Amino acid sequence: MIIVGGENVFAAEVEAVLHTHPLVKEAVVKGVPATGVRAYLGELVKAYIVPRGCGLTESDVKRHCYEHLPSYKAPQLVVFLEELPRNPAGKVVKDQLP
């Protein structure tokens, strides 16, 4: 669970919305410490996206999430990767994400 400004955000809920975007092949989210002017929020939602093809932008991802989620659940940070780190069983290892 990610806590943004005292509100609970479940990673699975955000990931499910991200997977509905046609240009998202894979997606995971995790909470990262908020810094600077956003430090009062505690954590921020950070999305790691493996795009399907090319042309997907950070703005596209955020707009899609804002259309389907409350604003505090939408990812504030978006990172594009070629593949997600996985363990031998095939599960994504979130601790290895940058």
C-alpha positions as CSV (number, residue, x, y, z in Angstrom):
1,M,0.0,0.0,0.0
2,I,1.1,3.5,-0.8
3,I,0.1,6.4,1.5
4,V,-0.3,9.7,-0.4
5,G,-1.2,12.6,1.9
6,G,-2.9,10.3,4.3
7,E,-4.9,8.5,1.6
8,N,-4.4,4.8,0.9
9,V,-3.5,3.8,-2.7
10,F,-3.4,0.2,-3.6
11,A,-0.7,-0.5,-6.3
12,A,-2.9,-3.2,-7.9
13,E,-5.7,-0.7,-8.5
14,V,-3.4,1.7,-10.3
15,E,-1.7,-1.1,-12.3
16,A,-5.1,-2.4,-13.4
17,V,-5.9,1.1,-14.9
18,L,-2.5,1.4,-16.5
19,H,-3.0,-2.0,-18.2
20,T,-6.2,-0.8,-19.9
21,H,-4.2,1.7,-22.0
22,P,-3.7,0.2,-25.4
23,L,0.0,1.3,-25.6
24,V,1.0,-0.2,-22.2
25,K,2.4,-3.7,-22.5
26,E,3.4,-4.0,-18.8
27,A,3.1,-1.7,-15.8
28,V,3.9,-1.8,-12.1
29,V,3.7,1.0,-9.5
30,K,5.4,1.6,-6.1
31,G,5.5,4.3,-3.6
32,V,8.6,6.5,-3.3
33,P,9.4,9.1,-0.7
34,A,8.1,12.6,-1.5
35,T,10.7,15.3,-1.4
36,G,10.9,19.0,-1.7
37,V,7.6,20.9,-1.9
38,R,5.7,17.6,-2.0
39,A,7.3,16.2,1.2
40,Y,4.1,16.8,3.2
41,L,2.5,14.0,1.0
42,G,4.7,11.3,2.5
43,E,4.9,9.2,-0.6
44,L,4.3,9.6,-4.3
45,V,3.0,7.0,-6.8
46,K,5.7,6.1,-9.3
47,A,4.8,4.0,-12.4
48,Y,7.2,1.9,-14.4
49,I,5.9,1.3,-17.9
50,V,7.0,-1.1,-20.6
51,P,5.3,0.4,-23.7
52,R,3.8,-1.5,-26.6
53,G,5.6,-0.1,-29.6
54,C,6.5,3.6,-29.5
55,G,4.7,6.8,-29.1
56,L,3.5,6.5,-25.5
57,T,4.4,9.6,-23.5
58,E,4.3,10.5,-19.8
59,S,1.4,12.9,-20.5
60,D,-0.6,10.1,-22.2
61,V,-0.1,7.9,-19.1
62,K,-1.0,10.6,-16.6
63,R,-4.1,11.7,-18.7
64,H,-5.3,8.1,-18.9
65,C,-5.0,7.7,-15.1
66,Y,-6.6,11.1,-14.3
67,E,-9.6,9.9,-16.4
68,H,-10.0,6.7,-14.4
69,L,-8.7,7.4,-10.9
70,P,-8.9,10.1,-8.3
71,S,-6.0,12.5,-8.7
72,Y,-4.1,11.4,-5.6
73,K,-4.0,7.8,-7.0
74,A,-2.6,8.8,-10.4
75,P,1.2,8.4,-10.8
76,Q,3.1,11.6,-10.2
77,L,6.3,10.0,-11.7
78,V,6.5,7.9,-14.8
79,V,9.5,5.9,-16.0
80,F,9.7,3.9,-19.2
81,L,11.7,0.7,-19.3
82,E,12.4,-1.9,-22.0
83,E,11.6,-4.7,-19.5
84,L,10.8,-5.2,-15.8
85,P,13.2,-6.9,-13.5
86,R,12.0,-10.4,-12.7
87,N,13.1,-13.2,-10.3
88,P,13.5,-16.8,-11.6
89,A,9.8,-17.5,-10.9
90,G,8.9,-14.6,-13.3
91,K,7.6,-12.2,-10.6
92,V,8.5,-8.5,-10.9
93,V,11.1,-7.5,-8.3
94,K,10.0,-4.0,-7.3
95,D,13.1,-3.5,-5.1
96,Q,15.3,-3.6,-8.2
97,L,13.4,-0.8,-10.0
98,P,15.2,2.5,-10.1
